[in-house]
Amino acid sequence: MTTNDIWSGTYKIPWDDPDFSRRMLKEHLSQEHDLASRRNEWIDRQVEWIHEKYLDRKLSRILDLGCGPGFYSHRLTKMGHHCRGIDFGPASIEYAQEQVFDRSLCEFIMGDVRNIDFGGPYDLVMFLYGELNVFSPKEALGILQKTHASLSNQGRIIVELQSTAAIEATGLSEPSDQKSESGLFSDYPHRCRIENQWLPDEKAAIQIFTVVDENDGKVSVYRSTTKAWPDDELLGLLNKAGFCDPSVCTTWPSNTDALVLWTAMKGND
């Protein structure tokens, strides 16, 4: 595949599809794994870290990109911060809206971060759990440029990326087969074959999910493309988007080395 090929067509699982979103919400809410969202104990620790480390316990305006069911924004709102969450999963946004603690402080909007207006100005923009990696380089730059424009003059972004090593390991993984009574890809019994590919020149992993319905034999194929951002490329991306003083947050509470938190400042215009 060429660079143009990997970012053409449907290169992402359709998380905005209502059925996918409904099934994905179950994964977000699960406390048995961290596949969709972290478990509550880790979210609690990270929210406290954000509140103390970067907000200095000062009431702030926060934008939560790819917010999912709103776990971070809900907690930050209870601390007094004003939060806006954006996600394009309808079930996640509906859940997030239902759980709002104070509607004068917290709102959730369904929309695609690639083209929705972010509003602002914000003191902090969060883009967590490797969400930036699922966009093409062009789209990632556009999202970061919009983020930069939405920040106050001394505002900050924290962006959590999947590590290059973790993405490469995914791409180099052997094919696997799964059989489920129900799951992310279907409410009904099905088989799923996962095939992986690592593209070293593009630094991207491609996963192909072939799902076969056990009842009628219907075959559905989904593709997921994940872009790795080595440090030098990420620094160039942040600089091109207008950010300054980028650095790794080494004290970020995390239970995995597959994700790394970076921060950067907007600086003075």
Rosetta silent file (secondary structure, phi, psi, omega in degrees, C-alpha in Angstrom):
SEQUENCE: MTTNDIWSGTYKIPWDDPDFSRRMLKEHLSQEHDLASRRNEWIDRQVEWIHEKYLDRKLSRILDLGCGPGFYSHRLTKMGHHCRGIDFGPASIEYAQEQVFDRSLCEFIMGDVRNIDFGGPYDLVMFLYGELNVFSPKEALGILQKTHASLSNQGRIIVELQSTAAIEATGLSEPSDQKSESGLFSDYPHRCRIENQWLPDEKAAIQIFTVVDENDGKVSVYRSTTKAWPDDELLGLLNKAGFCDPSVCTTWPSNTDALVLWTAMKGND
SCORE:     score description
SCORE:     0.000 S_00000001
   1 L     0.000  141.692  174.522    0.000    0.000    0.000 S_00000001
   2 L   -89.625  170.719  178.725    1.119    3.557   -0.713 S_00000001
   3 H   -58.003  -41.639  179.344    0.693    6.491    1.655 S_00000001
   4 H   -64.346  -37.857 -178.157   -2.319    7.661   -0.336 S_00000001
   5 H   -64.422  -42.212 -172.976   -3.857    4.181   -0.230 S_00000001
   6 H   -70.737  -21.444  179.267   -3.698    3.753    3.536 S_00000001
   7 L  -109.622   19.422  177.534   -5.560    7.011    4.168 S_00000001
   8 L  -107.677  160.510  179.078   -8.118    6.603    1.391 S_00000001
   9 L    66.074 -151.910 -179.577  -11.588    5.104    1.601 S_00000001
  10 L   -91.142   93.016 -176.337  -12.861    3.836    4.931 S_00000001
  11 L   -97.700    4.735  179.187   -9.652    3.527    6.914 S_00000001
  12 L  -128.903  150.745  170.436  -11.360    3.598   10.315 S_00000001
  13 L   -64.450  136.674 -173.664  -13.904    1.399   12.052 S_00000001
  14 L   -74.885   74.722 -177.420  -17.238    3.295   11.835 S_00000001
  15 L   -64.205  -19.222  179.893  -17.456    4.333   15.479 S_00000001
  16 L   -83.907   -7.817  174.925  -20.165    6.855   14.577 S_00000001
  17 L   -65.462  132.022 -175.490  -22.513    4.105   13.405 S_00000001
  18 H   -54.658  -41.832 -179.357  -25.315    3.862   16.017 S_00000001
  19 H   -69.177  -43.607  175.826  -24.966    0.093   16.470 S_00000001
  20 H   -59.528  -44.746 -177.692  -21.177    0.234   16.702 S_00000001
  21 H   -62.868  -40.442  179.035  -21.438    3.134   19.117 S_00000001
  22 H   -62.921  -44.613  179.853  -23.936    1.284   21.304 S_00000001
  23 H   -69.493  -35.487  179.306  -21.707   -1.780   21.503 S_00000001
  24 H   -66.330  -34.654  178.943  -18.627    0.368   22.063 S_00000001
  25 H   -58.795  -37.755  177.612  -20.289    2.095   25.018 S_00000001
  26 H   -59.841  -38.687  179.344  -20.448   -1.271   26.784 S_00000001
  27 H   -69.693  -39.165  177.021  -16.679   -1.564   26.367 S_00000001
  28 H   -59.137  -40.701 -173.778  -16.148    1.978   27.683 S_00000001
  29 H   -81.017  -15.383 -177.418  -18.183    1.191   30.795 S_00000001
  30 L   -64.456  138.363  174.100  -16.507   -2.149   31.515 S_00000001
  31 L  -104.164   13.959 -179.441  -14.285   -2.324   34.598 S_00000001
  32 L   -95.219  -13.557 -178.439  -12.791   -5.635   33.446 S_00000001
  33 L  -156.967  174.075  178.972  -10.343   -4.149   30.931 S_00000001
  34 L  -118.193   30.439 -173.083   -8.859   -0.902   29.567 S_00000001
  35 L   -71.980  -37.791 -178.123   -9.526   -1.547   25.881 S_00000001
  36 L  -105.003  -43.965  175.003  -11.890    1.373   25.246 S_00000001
  37 L  -139.312  158.124  174.536  -11.404    3.544   28.329 S_00000001
  38 L   -68.391  157.262  174.254   -9.277    3.255   31.405 S_00000001
  39 L   -70.994  158.368 -171.224  -10.815    1.815   34.520 S_00000001
  40 H   -53.962  -39.699 -176.061  -12.193    4.261   37.058 S_00000001
  41 H   -60.881  -35.745  179.839   -9.265    4.030   39.477 S_00000001
  42 H   -78.844  -36.644  176.252   -6.849    5.267   36.811 S_00000001
  43 H   -62.057  -42.761  178.485   -9.173    7.972   35.524 S_00000001
  44 H   -57.257  -45.521 -178.407   -9.530    9.264   39.091 S_00000001
  45 H   -66.260  -39.012 -178.470   -5.752    9.462   39.479 S_00000001
  46 H   -72.000  -37.883  177.516   -5.263   11.178   36.138 S_00000001
  47 H   -63.270  -42.644  177.833   -8.007   13.738   36.732 S_00000001
  48 H   -62.990  -38.156  177.771   -6.451   14.656   40.070 S_00000001
  49 H   -62.932  -46.111  178.016   -3.083   14.967   38.314 S_00000001
  50 H   -60.249  -45.629 -177.820   -4.551   17.315   35.681 S_00000001
  51 H   -60.096  -41.180 -176.884   -6.288   19.361   38.383 S_00000001
  52 H   -87.761  -47.274 -170.843   -3.078   19.788   40.401 S_00000001
  53 H   -72.143  -47.863 -172.110   -0.275   19.644   37.837 S_00000001
  54 H  -108.358  -19.567  178.449   -1.595   21.754   34.984 S_00000001
  55 L  -104.657  -10.118  177.311   -4.533   23.643   36.390 S_00000001
  56 L    52.618   34.021 -179.533   -2.943   24.368   39.775 S_00000001
  57 L    60.054   17.234  176.836   -6.406   23.849   41.276 S_00000001
  58 L   -92.658  136.287 -179.306   -7.562   27.034   39.509 S_00000001
  59 L   -62.289  129.880 -169.985  -10.996   26.910   37.887 S_00000001
  60 L  -137.744  164.504  173.879  -10.424   26.620   34.148 S_00000001
  61 E   -99.575  126.351 -171.537  -12.105   26.187   30.778 S_00000001
  62 E  -127.398  137.317  172.180  -11.343   22.765   29.308 S_00000001
  63 E  -110.689  126.904 -177.146  -11.989   21.144   25.925 S_00000001
  64 E  -111.665   98.060 -177.882  -12.096   17.334   25.938 S_00000001
  65 E   -84.244  137.215 -175.855  -11.573   16.031   22.382 S_00000001
  66 L    61.845   45.963 -168.238  -12.694   12.470   21.679 S_00000001
  67 L   -70.479  -15.169 -176.674  -14.352   12.561   25.090 S_00000001
  68 L    58.758 -137.546 -179.229  -16.216    9.246   24.771 S_00000001
  69 L   -75.856    4.890  173.341  -18.741    8.866   27.616 S_00000001
  70 L    86.100   22.149 -174.416  -17.302   11.933   29.358 S_00000001
  71 H   -58.542  -41.019 -178.762  -15.458   10.256   32.222 S_00000001
  72 H   -74.585  -45.943 -178.109  -12.799   12.984   32.508 S_00000001
  73 H   -63.616  -39.631  178.426  -15.101   15.960   31.964 S_00000001
  74 H   -57.836  -45.270 -177.351  -17.640   14.708   34.511 S_00000001
  75 H   -69.716  -41.432 -179.566  -14.959   14.512   37.179 S_00000001
  76 H   -67.267  -33.764  176.686  -13.365   17.845   36.300 S_00000001
  77 H   -63.314  -39.435  179.274  -16.758   19.543   36.369 S_00000001
  78 H   -65.897  -18.505  175.093  -17.286   18.309   39.922 S_00000001
  79 L   -87.261   -4.230  177.213  -14.051   20.112   40.797 S_00000001
  80 L   105.965   -3.276 -179.818  -15.557   23.335   39.443 S_00000001
  81 L   -76.884  153.948  175.112  -14.009   23.460   35.967 S_00000001
  82 E   -96.251  122.249 -173.443  -16.036   24.343   32.877 S_00000001
  83 E  -124.705  141.993  169.209  -15.809   21.501   30.341 S_00000001
  84 E  -124.417  126.977  178.021  -16.905   20.909   26.773 S_00000001
  85 E  -111.917  139.846  178.193  -16.619   17.396   25.349 S_00000001
  86 E  -126.882  131.222  177.404  -16.744   16.485   21.653 S_00000001
  87 E  -155.847  154.306  179.194  -17.135   12.972   20.271 S_00000001
  88 L  -107.761   14.851  172.892  -18.818   11.445   17.228 S_00000001
  89 L   -90.801  110.418 -174.457  -20.128    8.305   18.922 S_00000001
  90 H   -59.235  -39.519 -179.143  -23.866    8.906   19.439 S_00000001
  91 H   -68.228  -39.037  178.756  -24.266    6.415   22.294 S_00000001
  92 H   -64.872  -43.667  179.889  -21.256    7.819   24.156 S_00000001
  93 H   -66.155  -40.381  177.753  -22.486   11.399   23.819 S_00000001
  94 H   -60.947  -44.320  177.871  -25.991   10.439   24.936 S_00000001
  95 H   -62.322  -45.942 -178.823  -24.540    8.724   28.008 S_00000001
  96 H   -59.155  -42.472 -179.757  -22.253   11.687   28.722 S_00000001
  97 H   -65.453  -37.203 -179.532  -25.165   14.117   28.521 S_00000001
  98 H   -67.528  -27.095 -175.456  -27.266   11.996   30.876 S_00000001
  99 L   -95.086    6.026 -175.812  -24.499   12.003   33.497 S_00000001
 100 L   -59.982  129.698 -178.849  -23.869   15.766   33.512 S_00000001
 101 L   -79.093  -41.889 -177.682  -23.415   17.024   37.063 S_00000001
 102 L  -146.677  109.163 -175.020  -24.021   20.726   36.349 S_00000001
 103 L   -68.439  -14.768  175.329  -25.245   21.836   32.925 S_00000001
 104 L   -79.091  -15.098 -178.353  -23.962   25.344   33.504 S_00000001
 105 L  -111.624  -18.420 -170.550  -20.434   23.932   33.709 S_00000001
 106 E  -139.099  133.549  175.087  -20.459   20.962   31.352 S_00000001
 107 E  -141.431  150.531  178.743  -21.728   20.285   27.843 S_00000001
 108 E  -126.905  135.094 -175.472  -21.251   17.490   25.351 S_00000001
 109 E  -125.321  132.912  175.191  -21.518   17.870   21.593 S_00000001
 110 E   -86.687  122.870 -179.943  -21.727   15.140   18.975 S_00000001
 111 L  -177.293  164.346  179.909  -19.423   15.958   16.107 S_00000001
 112 L   -90.875  122.701 -175.936  -16.310   15.008   14.169 S_00000001
 113 L   -62.961  -15.116  179.306  -13.206   16.706   15.557 S_00000001
 114 L   -73.158  -26.677 -174.140  -11.897   17.056   12.001 S_00000001
 115 L  -134.128   -5.501 -179.415  -14.538   19.578   10.989 S_00000001
 116 L   -80.224  149.417  175.357  -16.530   20.801   13.998 S_00000001
 117 L   -72.869  126.821 -178.040  -15.966   24.270   15.461 S_00000001
 118 L   -78.694  -22.753 -173.761  -14.141   23.892   18.788 S_00000001
 119 L    74.679 -154.823  178.839  -15.221   27.222   20.238 S_00000001
 120 L   129.122 -171.579    2.367  -13.065   28.666   23.007 S_00000001
 121 L   -81.298  152.170 -179.202  -10.924   30.149   24.323 S_00000001
 122 E  -116.632  150.483  173.714   -9.779   27.296   26.570 S_00000001
 123 E   -82.817  -27.989 -178.064   -7.089   27.084   29.205 S_00000001
 124 E  -147.087  135.066  170.236   -6.541   23.397   28.485 S_00000001
 125 E  -117.460  128.872  179.309   -7.352   21.049   25.618 S_00000001
 126 E  -108.739  135.590  175.009   -7.163   17.305   26.304 S_00000001
 127 E  -139.459   89.616 -165.077   -6.796   14.691   23.562 S_00000001
 128 L  -105.843  168.455  170.255   -6.250   11.431   25.420 S_00000001
 129 L    63.069   37.031  172.407   -5.886    7.681   24.969 S_00000001
 130 L    74.478   17.357 -176.842   -4.177    7.633   21.585 S_00000001
 131 H   -64.059  -36.253 -176.714   -6.990    9.275   19.645 S_00000001
 132 H   -63.005  -27.999 -176.870   -4.654   11.406   17.522 S_00000001
 133 H   -66.307  -18.576 -175.088   -2.986    8.266   16.139 S_00000001
 134 H   -88.510    1.879  179.305   -6.098    7.180   14.242 S_00000001
 135 L  -105.808  153.478  176.220   -6.048   10.208   11.942 S_00000001
 136 L   -65.211  159.761  177.941   -3.984   10.766    8.810 S_00000001
 137 H   -54.842  -40.458  179.117   -1.029   13.164    9.117 S_00000001
 138 H   -63.989  -43.634  179.624   -2.974   15.840    7.240 S_00000001
 139 H   -68.177  -39.800  178.962   -5.990   15.437    9.512 S_00000001
 140 H   -60.156  -42.664  177.858   -3.833   15.363   12.646 S_00000001
 141 H   -62.391  -44.051  179.499   -2.248   18.670   11.642 S_00000001
 142 H   -61.095  -41.299  178.831   -5.662   20.199   10.997 S_00000001
 143 H   -64.317  -43.548 -179.554   -6.950   19.089   14.402 S_00000001
 144 H   -68.073  -35.871  176.953   -3.887   20.490   16.160 S_00000001
 145 H   -65.128  -41.177  176.739   -4.130   23.784   14.274 S_00000001
 146 H   -65.818  -38.089  176.956   -7.764   24.130   15.343 S_00000001
 147 H   -60.771  -47.085  179.323   -6.748   23.251   18.883 S_00000001
 148 H   -57.054  -43.876 -178.732   -4.074   25.939   18.825 S_00000001
 149 H   -67.255  -25.436 -175.985   -6.603   28.514   17.610 S_00000001
 150 H   -86.298   -9.848 -176.338   -9.065   27.551   20.364 S_00000001
 151 E   -86.055  151.597  169.682   -6.613   28.078   23.240 S_00000001
 152 E   -68.380  168.209 -173.173   -6.123   31.204   25.300 S_00000001
 153 E   -57.118  -34.176  178.041   -2.738   32.914   24.875 S_00000001
 154 E  -109.186   24.790 -179.655   -1.152   30.899   27.673 S_00000001
 155 E   -73.643  167.876 -173.160   -3.274   27.817   27.064 S_00000001
 156 E  -139.081  147.422  170.253   -1.924   24.299   26.897 S_00000001
 157 E  -109.257  141.780  164.261   -2.638   21.036   25.121 S_00000001
 158 E  -119.972  124.190 -176.545   -2.083   17.600   26.623 S_00000001
 159 E  -128.802  124.417 -177.794   -2.125   14.886   23.995 S_00000001
 160 E  -102.030  122.138 -175.964   -1.651   11.205   24.777 S_00000001
 161 E  -114.286  148.286  169.698   -0.213    9.138   21.960 S_00000001
 162 E   -69.420  137.310 -178.042    0.249    5.450   21.382 S_00000001
 163 L   -69.186  153.415  177.668    3.968    4.747   21.392 S_00000001
 164 H   -59.715  -40.560 -179.711    5.723    3.889   18.153 S_00000001
 165 H   -62.046  -40.565 -178.917    6.835    0.570   19.657 S_00000001
 166 H   -67.624  -41.181 -179.868    3.269   -0.378   20.575 S_00000001
 167 H   -68.911  -40.993  177.318    1.897    0.448   17.125 S_00000001
 168 H   -62.370  -40.929  179.027    4.723   -1.403   15.392 S_00000001
 169 H   -61.912  -38.563  176.596    4.102   -4.435   17.614 S_00000001
 170 H   -62.625  -46.640 -178.188    0.447   -4.404   16.590 S_00000001
 171 H   -65.420  -27.585 -179.012    1.351   -4.247   12.921 S_00000001
 172 L   -92.881   -0.206 -178.611    3.817   -7.123   13.252 S_00000001
 173 L   -66.532  148.327  176.948    1.431   -9.365   15.200 S_00000001
 174 L   -69.412  153.801  175.422    0.470  -12.724   13.750 S_00000001
 175 L   -59.237  152.736  179.432   -3.068  -13.162   12.378 S_00000001
 176 E  -142.005  157.273  179.298   -5.617  -14.335   14.921 S_00000001
 177 E  -125.567  137.418  179.267   -9.114  -15.797   14.954 S_00000001
 178 E  -129.768  150.168  176.373  -11.851  -15.149   17.482 S_00000001
 179 E  -131.237  127.836 -174.199  -15.297  -16.582   17.968 S_00000001
 180 E  -137.339  147.704  172.698  -17.927  -14.699   19.976 S_00000001
 181 L   -73.864  -33.143  173.913  -21.581  -14.974   20.872 S_00000001
 182 L  -163.147  162.317 -178.565  -21.705  -11.178   20.674 S_00000001
 183 L   178.330 -160.137 -175.170  -19.177   -8.375   20.768 S_00000001
 184 L   -61.002  -36.531 -173.911  -18.000   -5.119   19.288 S_00000001
 185 L   -89.830  -14.191 -177.455  -18.643   -6.145   15.690 S_00000001
 186 L  -163.907  149.954  174.113  -22.008   -7.853   16.107 S_00000001
 187 L   -83.080   -6.709 -172.095  -24.832   -8.528   18.537 S_00000001
 188 L  -119.919  166.655  179.196  -25.010  -12.097   17.237 S_00000001
 189 L   -55.625  133.687 -176.916  -22.701  -15.140   17.107 S_00000001
 190 E  -158.283  162.499  172.940  -19.819  -14.455   14.732 S_00000001
 191 E  -113.344  145.866 -179.802  -16.234  -15.236   13.844 S_00000001
 192 E  -134.945  124.322  173.844  -13.589  -12.575   13.397 S_00000001
 193 E  -105.344  130.864 -178.780  -10.209  -12.927   11.720 S_00000001
 194 E  -113.134  120.825  177.278   -7.684  -10.166   12.446 S_00000001
 195 E  -116.821  140.319 -171.855   -4.808   -9.610   10.016 S_00000001
 196 E  -124.544  150.851  178.153   -2.080   -7.067   10.698 S_00000001
 197 E  -146.686  135.535  175.507    0.474   -5.174    8.635 S_00000001
 198 E  -109.786  127.511  179.321    3.281   -2.786    9.573 S_00000001
 199 E  -109.050   98.826 -172.778    4.361   -0.213    6.998 S_00000001
 200 L   -64.350  -34.266 -179.287    7.814    1.036    8.071 S_00000001
 201 L   -67.560  -41.501  179.468    8.041    3.873    5.558 S_00000001
 202 L   -85.817  -12.329 -174.435    4.701    5.343    6.611 S_00000001
 203 L    51.999   55.912 -178.057    5.182    4.257   10.239 S_00000001
 204 E  -140.466  147.697  175.178    1.636    2.978   10.303 S_00000001
 205 E  -110.545  139.504  176.483   -0.113   -0.239   11.282 S_00000001
 206 E  -119.363  132.268  173.792   -3.102   -1.593    9.412 S_00000001
 207 E  -119.028  131.733  176.871   -5.533   -4.087   10.891 S_00000001
 208 E  -111.377  123.005  179.002   -8.119   -5.874    8.778 S_00000001
 209 E  -108.558  114.400  177.394  -11.099   -7.367   10.625 S_00000001
 210 E  -105.870  113.296 -172.948  -13.077   -9.945    8.643 S_00000001
 211 E  -109.427  126.197 -179.357  -16.328  -10.718   10.445 S_00000001
 212 E  -116.993  120.713  177.558  -18.490  -13.692    9.469 S_00000001
 213 E   -69.661  127.220 -176.934  -22.026  -14.010   10.832 S_00000001
 214 L   -70.800  -22.309 -176.860  -22.532  -17.541   12.168 S_00000001
 215 L   -83.920  -49.544 -174.810  -26.237  -17.543   11.273 S_00000001
 216 L  -115.897   -0.336  177.437  -26.339  -16.392    7.658 S_00000001
 217 L    76.550    6.321  179.989  -22.677  -16.390    6.635 S_00000001
 218 L   -61.829  136.032 -178.507  -22.660  -12.673    5.830 S_00000001
 219 E  -110.384  129.670  175.331  -19.124  -11.291    5.620 S_00000001
 220 E  -125.447  137.378 -177.652  -18.198   -7.760    6.711 S_00000001
 221 E  -120.765  131.679  179.798  -14.703   -6.324    6.445 S_00000001
 222 E  -126.821  148.163 -179.897  -13.385   -3.396    8.490 S_00000001
 223 E  -124.177  140.140  176.690  -10.053   -1.619    8.377 S_00000001
 224 E  -131.007  121.405 -178.929   -8.274    0.298   11.102 S_00000001
 225 E  -112.006  130.694 -177.311   -5.182    2.385   10.333 S_00000001
 226 E  -126.378  124.218 -177.910   -2.989    3.729   13.135 S_00000001
 227 E   -96.244  124.843  173.992   -0.185    6.268   12.583 S_00000001
 228 L   -84.446  143.538  178.274    2.863    6.199   14.826 S_00000001
 229 L  -121.491   89.579  172.977    4.474    9.518   15.677 S_00000001
 230 L   -56.257  158.151 -172.852    8.164    9.122   16.594 S_00000001
 231 H   -52.659  -45.264 -176.299    9.421   11.982   18.748 S_00000001
 232 H   -65.522  -38.002  178.704   11.053   13.933   15.919 S_00000001
 233 H   -69.531  -39.271  179.591    7.953   13.738   13.735 S_00000001
 234 H   -65.777  -42.241  178.370    5.676   14.710   16.601 S_00000001
 235 H   -60.646  -40.321  177.056    7.834   17.707   17.480 S_00000001
 236 H   -65.052  -39.193  179.466    7.664   18.823   13.859 S_00000001
 237 H   -64.815  -47.170  179.892    3.892   18.368   13.813 S_00000001
 238 H   -63.506  -40.321  178.840    3.358   20.389   16.991 S_00000001
 239 H   -64.131  -42.398  179.972    5.681   23.116   15.747 S_00000001
 240 H   -64.898  -31.166  178.689    3.873   23.306   12.403 S_00000001
 241 L   -78.610   -8.532  176.017    0.562   23.634   14.256 S_00000001
 242 L   106.580    1.526 -176.687    1.962   26.632   16.138 S_00000001
 243 L   -82.367  159.914  176.893    2.785   25.124   19.531 S_00000001
 244 E  -134.915  165.843  177.248    5.901   25.784   21.579 S_00000001
 245 E    53.611   48.296  177.696    7.755   24.188   24.497 S_00000001
 246 E   -72.352  146.502  178.047    6.650   20.580   23.837 S_00000001
 247 E  -160.521  159.988  176.104    7.694   17.969   26.385 S_00000001
 248 E   -84.974  137.722  178.294    6.850   14.509   27.693 S_00000001
 249 L   -89.952   94.508 -173.114    4.877   14.380   30.945 S_00000001
 250 L   -74.948  -16.985 -178.193    6.947   11.864   32.889 S_00000001
 251 L   -98.094    4.917  178.899    4.795   12.014   36.042 S_00000001
 252 L   -59.295  123.634 -179.678    1.524   11.175   34.254 S_00000001
 253 L   -69.113  122.057 -178.315   -0.158    8.323   36.178 S_00000001
 254 L  -153.213  149.313  179.131   -0.451    5.356   33.833 S_00000001
 255 L  -104.968   16.564  179.740   -0.553    1.586   33.997 S_00000001
 256 L  -149.989  147.246  173.749    1.008    1.069   30.563 S_00000001
 257 L   -96.133    7.544  178.259    4.074    2.195   28.632 S_00000001
 258 L   -80.225   -8.355  179.097    2.136    1.829   25.369 S_00000001
 259 E  -128.300  140.407 -178.334    0.831    5.387   25.803 S_00000001
 260 E  -131.067  131.852  179.650    2.848    8.572   26.309 S_00000001
 261 E   -95.808  127.886  174.816    1.509   11.976   27.348 S_00000001
 262 E  -113.327  153.716  173.465    2.917   15.094   25.694 S_00000001
 263 E  -134.148  153.965  175.856    2.186   18.711   26.482 S_00000001
 264 E  -153.649  154.339 -178.319    2.796   21.950   24.593 S_00000001
 265 E  -101.874  150.802  172.000    1.986   25.606   25.080 S_00000001
 266 L   -71.864  -40.945 -176.895    0.234   27.970   22.740 S_00000001
 267 L    77.281 -176.161 -179.863    2.549   30.794   23.726 S_00000001
 268 L   -85.289  134.158  176.786    1.982   34.412   22.822 S_00000001
 269 L   -71.705    0.000    0.000    0.524   35.199   19.421 S_00000001
